Amino acid sequence: LRQKLLPSEIAALGPLLASQKLDLGEVDHLRPWVTALTLSVTPMLDRGYKVESGVDTAVARATHASPKRLRTFESLERQAQMFAAMPEPVELQYLADVIKERTEPSAGAPMQKAWAAGDLAALGEGLLAVMKTTRPQFYDLFLKDRNQAWAETLGAEMASGEGVQLVNVGALHMLGEDGLPALMRARGYTVTRIQ
């Protein structure tokens, strides 16, 4: 990382790692995306967020307690492969973005507020549009390509006649022309938002 990041990013990274009881020597050999994920997740855990309290886990727990089947669009292994397949410049930009978010917490505050309020319009204008314009490879890899694959899977499931009762995805997957609702509408389905 020392050879790949800008000096200003290295200077900002040191205190961030120290706040997580790590130092640059412990992450210097890691791929940039691994360090970015570490910097993203650890502060949430430090603030008391728990993986087992997340929506994904709650839905899985409820499904296991019922006769319903639980299936996933992608495995954890597939998600790790997706990160690992990022071109290095995209990885480095991702890490630089996370460093900036962590050192300028107010920058992400409006988006966190919009997410908590379910304000998809604000998320679309404030986050999705910026990502699509300034980080097109990241946008394609993490949203557009995945949404297209998921829409194919969902369409096949719905056509099977078994019925789909609940599909659980993150908020950004619901937005814009590449979002799941738009992709399902394009396949002839009626999509109605319920909140």
Disulfide bonds with the S-S distance in Angstrom:
none
